[in-house]
């Protein structure tokens, strides 16, 4: 995939600085929509299994990131097990925004204000490319799963259901 310009978010800046190829995929976000991932998949005409959402989780008092397809849900127990933790609960939206520097619905796993341990659902490994938020609503980034792993230091594990 060739990189197409810069959308000017911390995510695109981080990928460009690391020399990781990506494609910017923009769409018009409807402010009335709250299911941001499914909106992205529909607007971009892509299968929901190829578009991933970024979720922040409090794991035993530590914030961590789970990246799963928008077609499913994050399995909190599986995420905890993948990171050697015990109790995982979804982080409060204000906490997620403060630690990542992004707004809910536009949280990217890349270029976060505070680098957090990240787990990407293993289903991504079967895809030639995947989409994640580019750092704002209406902006996704397409890249190879291995490139996302390199950019975030993530590990792959079965954390979706």
C-alpha positions as CSV (number, residue, x, y, z in Angstrom):
1,X,0.0,0.0,0.0
2,X,1.2,3.4,-0.8
3,X,1.0,6.2,1.7
4,X,-1.4,9.0,0.5
5,X,-0.5,12.3,2.0
6,X,-0.9,13.2,5.6
7,X,-4.1,13.7,7.5
8,X,-2.2,15.6,10.1
9,X,-3.0,13.5,13.2
10,X,-0.5,12.0,15.7
11,X,-1.2,8.6,14.1
12,X,-0.3,9.6,10.6
13,X,2.8,11.5,11.8
14,X,4.0,8.5,13.8
15,X,3.5,6.1,10.9
16,X,5.3,8.5,8.5
17,X,8.2,9.0,10.9
18,X,8.6,5.2,11.3
19,X,8.5,4.7,7.5
20,X,5.4,2.5,7.8
21,X,3.2,2.5,4.7
22,X,-0.4,3.3,5.1
23,X,-3.4,4.6,3.2
24,X,-5.7,7.3,4.5
25,X,-9.3,6.4,4.1
26,X,-11.7,9.3,4.9
27,X,-15.4,9.5,5.0
28,X,-18.0,12.0,6.2
29,X,-18.9,11.2,9.8
30,X,-22.6,11.7,10.8
31,X,-22.6,13.4,14.2
32,X,-25.8,11.4,15.1
33,X,-24.0,8.1,14.8
34,X,-22.5,6.6,17.9
35,X,-21.4,3.2,16.5
36,X,-18.3,4.7,14.9
37,X,-16.7,1.4,13.7
38,X,-19.8,0.1,11.9
39,X,-20.3,3.6,10.4
40,X,-16.7,3.5,9.0
41,X,-17.2,0.0,7.5
42,X,-20.4,1.0,5.8
43,X,-19.1,4.4,4.6
44,X,-16.0,2.8,3.1
45,X,-17.8,-0.2,1.7
46,X,-15.7,-2.7,3.5
47,X,-16.5,-5.9,5.4
48,X,-16.8,-5.3,9.2
49,X,-14.2,-7.9,9.8
50,X,-11.5,-5.7,8.1
51,X,-12.3,-2.6,10.1
52,X,-11.1,-2.6,13.7
53,X,-12.0,-0.5,16.8
54,X,-9.7,0.6,19.5
55,X,-10.8,0.1,23.1
56,X,-9.2,1.2,26.3
57,X,-9.3,-1.1,29.3
58,X,-8.3,-0.8,32.9
59,X,-6.4,-4.0,33.6
60,X,-5.6,-4.3,37.3
61,X,-5.1,-0.5,37.5
62,X,-3.1,-0.2,34.2
63,X,-4.6,1.2,31.0
64,X,-4.2,-1.2,28.1
65,X,-5.5,-1.2,24.5
66,X,-7.6,-3.9,22.8
67,X,-8.0,-3.7,19.0
68,X,-10.9,-5.9,17.7
69,X,-13.1,-6.1,14.5
70,X,-16.1,-3.8,14.6
71,X,-18.2,-6.9,13.8
72,X,-17.6,-8.3,17.3
73,X,-16.8,-7.4,20.9
74,X,-13.8,-7.3,23.1
75,X,-13.5,-10.3,25.4
76,X,-12.2,-8.7,28.6
77,X,-11.1,-12.0,30.1
78,X,-9.2,-13.0,27.0
79,X,-7.4,-9.6,27.0
80,X,-6.5,-9.9,30.7
81,X,-5.1,-13.4,30.0
82,X,-3.1,-12.2,27.0
83,X,-1.4,-9.6,29.2
84,X,-1.1,-11.7,32.3
85,X,-3.6,-9.7,34.3
86,X,-6.6,-10.6,36.4
87,X,-9.4,-8.1,36.3
88,X,-10.3,-6.0,33.2
89,X,-13.0,-3.4,32.9
90,X,-13.6,-0.9,30.2
91,X,-12.0,2.5,30.9
92,X,-14.1,5.6,31.3
93,X,-14.3,7.6,28.1
94,X,-12.7,10.7,29.8
95,X,-9.8,8.6,31.0
96,X,-9.4,7.1,27.5
97,X,-9.3,10.6,25.9
98,X,-6.9,12.0,28.4
99,X,-4.4,9.2,28.1
100,X,-4.5,8.8,24.3
101,X,-5.0,12.5,23.2
102,X,-7.9,11.4,21.0
103,X,-11.7,11.7,21.3
104,X,-13.9,8.6,21.6
105,X,-14.9,7.4,18.2
106,X,-11.5,8.6,16.9
107,X,-9.1,6.8,19.2
108,X,-6.2,5.4,17.2
109,X,-4.0,2.7,18.5
110,X,-1.1,4.6,16.9
111,X,0.4,7.8,18.1
112,X,-1.2,7.9,21.5
113,X,-0.1,10.5,24.0
114,X,0.9,7.7,26.4
115,X,2.1,4.5,24.9
116,X,0.0,1.7,26.3
117,X,0.4,-2.1,26.0
118,X,-1.7,-3.2,23.1
119,X,-3.2,-6.4,21.9
120,X,-4.7,-6.9,18.4
121,X,-7.2,-9.6,17.8
122,X,-5.5,-12.6,16.1
123,X,-8.1,-12.5,13.3
124,X,-6.2,-9.5,11.8
125,X,-3.2,-11.8,11.0
126,X,-5.3,-13.5,8.2
127,X,-6.0,-10.1,6.5
128,X,-3.7,-8.5,3.9
129,X,-4.7,-5.1,5.3
130,X,-6.8,-3.8,8.1
131,X,-8.3,-0.4,9.0
132,X,-8.0,1.4,12.4
133,X,-9.0,4.9,13.4
134,X,-6.6,7.6,12.1
135,X,-7.1,9.8,15.1
136,X,-10.4,11.5,14.5
137,X,-14.0,10.6,13.5
138,X,-14.3,10.1,9.8
139,X,-10.7,9.1,9.3
140,X,-9.3,5.6,9.1
141,X,-5.9,4.2,8.2
142,X,-5.4,1.1,6.2
143,X,-2.2,-0.8,6.8
144,X,-0.9,-4.4,7.1
145,X,-1.5,-6.1,10.5
146,X,2.2,-6.6,11.0
147,X,2.9,-2.9,10.4
148,X,0.3,-2.1,13.1
149,X,2.1,-4.5,15.4
150,X,5.4,-2.7,14.6
151,X,3.9,0.8,15.1
152,X,2.4,0.0,18.5
153,X,4.6,-2.8,19.9
154,X,1.4,-4.9,20.0
155,X,1.0,-8.6,20.3
156,X,-1.6,-10.7,18.6
157,X,-4.1,-12.8,20.6
158,X,-7.6,-14.1,20.3
159,X,-9.4,-11.3,22.2
160,X,-12.5,-10.8,20.1
161,X,-15.8,-12.7,20.3
